[in-house]
Amino acid sequence: MAKLLVLTLLGLGLAFFRDHRSSYLARMNTSREVKSVELPNCKLIKGIETGAEDLEILPNGLAFISAGLQYPGVKSFEPDKPGKILLMDLNEEDPTVLELKMTGSNFDASSFNPHGISTFTDEDNTVYLLVVSHPDFKSTVELFKFQEEEKSLLHLKTIKHELLPNLNDLVAVGREHFYATNDHYFVDQYMRSWELYLGLAWSNVVYYSPDDVRVVASGFDFANGISMSPDRKYVYIAEMLAHKIHVYEKHANWTLTPLKVLQIQNILAEEPKVTVVYAEDGKVLHGSTVASVYKGKMLVGTVFQKALYCEF
């Protein structure tokens, strides 16, 4: 009887493991085949060899790029060097990248580990850059003022909060106001691995201001990128392992109301259409994370490798 019970429990355990392994592989898209869609005028950007995990292009064509992310379980080509913020002027005929100098008496550049970024421009046209950073693999948001003439970033503040433990990306709605995604619930790396494997949809989105911090959306299987519509009325949240884009309406009190769950562009249209403008099977880029366009030019970034510049 005891042997039968042991065998039964073992069988159930193996079935549980097999089912979750199959689900995990499906969520990771391990069997997906990518059909290449090429653009005629693309080239790798010189000076980016350690990733361009996130980027943001200002209306005037200046692009900020976060480079050098070090993340548990992700390969780093320069593990002993801190991350950096690069600047690229897309108005130039052959744009190149420039590393921005970071200044500030209370800023430790040696532990800077940039992830998601977002900008906010105030009524005086002062540009602020908000950066998710992982010093010692913790989570902070670093607030900088962009000094265009000096080609530098003046560090103003480090933001930490217990509701911001596993930051991935953010979208600024003010100088010190933003929505941010936590891509995991657990902080412990071992528990994070099981959370990921079991598909526990426990990650969330937090609204932060100096006077008000709260969870505004939850139940995501790895909440990842977050952005906002041009009219600032809607917030888009990428649920990476569920392969979904969530559309939320933003209210005056900063709460979010879910509207749609989609996997496509033109997401507020009655009949949205998908257009693949670029795709390739990993021969050029490994692990692309972000793309943005400006006047017929496109930048594509990766977690830890290179970045691509295209004209179309």
Buried (B, 14 or more C-beta within 10 A) or exposed (E): EEEEEEEEEEEEEEEEEEEBEEBBEBBEEEEEEEEEEEBEEBEBBEBBBBBBBBBBBBEEBBBBBBBBBBBEEEEBEBEEEBBBBBBBEBEEEEBEBEEBBBBBEEBEEEBBBBBBBBBBBEEEEEBBBBBBBBBEEBBBBBBBBBBEEEEBBBBBBBBEBEEBBBBBBBBBBBBBBBBBBBBBBBEEEEEBBEBBBEBBBBBBBBBBBEEEBEEBBBEBBBBBBBBBBEEEEBBBBBBBBBEBBBBBBBEEEBEBEEBBEBEEEEBEEEEEEEEEEBEBEEEBBEBBBBBBEBEEBBBBBBBBBBBBBBEE
